[in-house]
Every structure is written in structure tokens, then in C-alpha cells.
Amino acid sequence: MKRIKYILMLVVTLLLSTNFIINVNAMGYLGKLTINTEGFTDDTFAIQKIASASISGLDITYVIENDYINYDCDWLSLNTSQLKEKTKELETVSKNNQNYTATGKTNESGICVFNGLEPGLYLMYRLEGNKDHSVESFLISVPNIIDGVIKYDVSAKPKVLRGPIEPPVEPEKPAYRPFIPLTGITRWPFPVLVISGIIFIIVGKYLEKQDDK
């Protein structure tokens, strides 16, 4: 009986130790993000961790970082348009704070790689580059769930807008019209003509009465 109890205690101890090791490894596992612009070189990108992530099985839970707590929302309820607007807001804050998790530049193949990323939700945007194109910023999770599997090696192809970046359209200015002051010359003819007409009618009636007599 004592032998069975000893074996059970040993098994429990081993299970707890194994579980502890697995949790430590999971917490210390770092991710990789590869950005492929498909040939656009010398573009400098910045990534910023917006939220920390914890992984349990195939569930990923995010906790927003303090710098972005005011921009937290129900992320799963956002449609594509709302997500783009939220991304632009976060990009503005990150640029103003100049607080980047990492920066990198695309190589001769248009690829930029970020290694050693802690699990989290990351914002990616272009800091500088050629003016003949622009790159749409986006949010991406590292790790990500792909085909039901947790992937720490994540790749992304941002939307590249080809052609020169058009400047913002300035509102058209109204055509110049010289100021013409209103004077008595432009106003007196109409009332004078009306009064003159009334006088002529009265005189005409008077003359008709004189003829009748």
C-alpha cells in the first residue's frame, strides 16, 4: 500500500513539474513577423505592440497596453471599415509618441523581418520610403491561428498603393468679384417710373372727364 502511495505521489509530482515547464516555455516563446511588399525596397517600417497576448490552447486573449488604453474597444465587433479607422487612430498615436517596438527596412526583395516578438497584437505602418507608392497600415496578431494551429512565425503582405501619392485636394476658392457699392443711381429709376406711371394715369382720367363736359 505504501508503495502504491509513493508511486502516485511521484506521478503527480512529475505531472506538475511537466506542466510548469510547458507553461514557462509557452510564456517565453517569441514570435517572428515577415512583411513582404513584393519588390518595394528601402521602405522603413515600424511595428508597435498594441496589446499583450496570452495563449491557452487555441484561444488568444489580448490585454491592451497602457499607452493605448483609451482606444480599447470590442475588437471582434469591428467591421473592415471600422478596423481601418481604428488602425489610423493607433498609427497617429504611435507616430506622435515615437514609441516603436522595432523598426526595419525592406531588402532587395522587398522583405522586412522582425524577430523576437513577444506574443501580442501589433500595429504595422511605414515610416518612410519612396514617394512613388504608399503602404496601407494594418493590425496583426503574433502568434496567429492558421488552419486551427497556433503559428508564431507569421507572414503578411500589406496593401501597396502604386503610383505617386496624390496631395490632399484643396477646396476651390470662389471666383474674384469686385465689390460694387450700391448707389442712388442703381436704385432710383424703378420707383420713379412707378410714380410717373401713376401720375400719367391720374392725368389721363382727369382729361377724359374734361372732355365729357
NORJOFEN-V956426 format. One record per helix or strand. SS is the DSSP state (alpha for helix, beta for strand). FROM is the first residue (numbers start at 0). TO is the last residue. If there is no record, write none. Layout:
# NORJOFEN-V956426
ss={SS | SS}
from={FROM | FROM}
to={TO | TO}
This chain:
# NORJOFEN-V956426
ss={alpha | beta | beta | beta | alpha | alpha | alpha | beta | beta | beta | beta | beta | beta | beta | beta | beta | alpha}
from={1 | 30 | 43 | 58 | 65 | 74 | 79 | 101 | 110 | 119 | 132 | 137 | 143 | 148 | 152 | 159 | 183}
to={27 | 35 | 55 | 63 | 70 | 76 | 96 | 104 | 116 | 127 | 134 | 141 | 145 | 150 | 155 | 161 | 211}
